[in-house]
Amino acid sequence: RIQHRIHVRMIAVRNASNQTWSSSTKDLRVSKMFDGKKYPFNIEIDLVEDKIMLISAYKPVGGIIIQNKTIARSVLSLFNLMWDLLGAPEPDGDKAGH
């Protein structure tokens, strides 16, 4: 992704162990965080073109891929809604010296 200069926007749960998910100019990543205690969220959702990937690293480990343009566009709209509501991105960890 970085080699091909593909930028990513990420929404993640804020906690002490995810400092690596801060925004990063070097890694072409802009991140926004939310309160995982208030809104428990234990899966990863990836959206690439017309595919949605739902992945759980918790036991039982599993995942599913849905390939459907209409569903993917709707999930992207939900992502954009959340992105807009979450406010400013996390500070750039590269510029903060991390």
C-alpha positions in Angstrom: 0.0 0.0 0.0 2.7 2.5 1.0 4.9 1.5 -2.0 1.9 2.3 -4.3 1.2 5.6 -2.4 -2.3 4.4 -1.4 -3.7 6.5 1.5 -5.9 5.1 4.2 -8.4 6.6 6.6 -8.9 4.6 9.7 -11.4 4.7 12.6 -10.3 2.7 15.7 -11.0 2.2 19.3 -9.0 4.5 21.6 -7.0 2.7 24.2 -3.4 2.7 25.7 -2.3 -0.2 23.5 -3.1 1.3 20.1 -0.6 4.2 19.9 0.6 2.8 16.6 -2.8 3.7 15.0 -2.2 7.5 15.3 -2.1 9.4 12.1 1.1 9.0 10.2 2.2 11.1 7.2 5.0 8.5 6.5 2.5 5.6 6.6 -0.1 7.6 4.5 -2.6 7.1 7.3 -5.1 9.5 8.9 -6.8 8.1 12.0 -9.8 9.0 14.2 -10.5 7.3 17.5 -13.7 6.5 19.5 -14.4 5.3 23.0 -14.3 1.5 23.0 -15.8 1.3 26.5 -18.9 3.3 25.5 -19.1 1.6 22.1 -17.6 -1.9 22.3 -16.3 -3.0 18.9 -14.2 -6.1 18.6 -14.0 -6.6 14.8 -12.1 -5.0 11.9 -14.0 -3.9 8.9 -12.1 -3.3 5.7 -13.6 -1.7 2.6 -11.8 -2.1 -0.7 -13.6 -1.2 -3.9 -16.8 -3.4 -3.9 -15.7 -5.7 -1.1 -16.4 -5.5 2.6 -14.3 -7.7 4.9 -15.5 -8.4 8.5 -12.7 -9.9 10.5 -12.5 -11.1 14.2 -9.1 -11.9 15.7 -10.8 -13.0 18.9 -11.7 -16.7 19.5 -13.4 -18.0 17.6 -11.3 -16.4 14.9 -13.2 -15.8 11.7 -14.3 -13.5 8.9 -16.4 -13.0 5.9 -16.1 -11.1 2.6 -19.1 -9.6 0.9 -18.7 -8.5 -2.7 -21.5 -6.2 -3.7 -21.3 -2.7 -5.0 -24.5 -1.5 -3.4 -23.6 -2.8 0.0 -20.1 -1.5 -0.2 -21.3 2.0 -1.1 -23.7 2.0 1.8 -21.0 0.8 4.2 -18.7 3.6 2.8 -21.5 6.1 3.5 -21.7 4.9 7.1 -17.9 5.2 7.4 -18.0 8.7 6.0 -20.9 9.6 8.4 -18.9 8.4 11.4 -15.7 10.1 10.1 -17.5 13.4 9.9 -19.1 13.1 13.3 -15.8 12.1 15.1 -14.2 15.5 14.6 -10.5 16.2 14.2 -8.0 13.4 13.3 -5.5 12.0 15.8 -2.2 14.0 15.8 0.4 12.9 13.4 2.7 10.5 15.3 5.5 11.2 12.9 5.5 14.9 13.7 5.2 14.2 17.4 8.4 12.2 17.4 6.9 8.7 17.8 
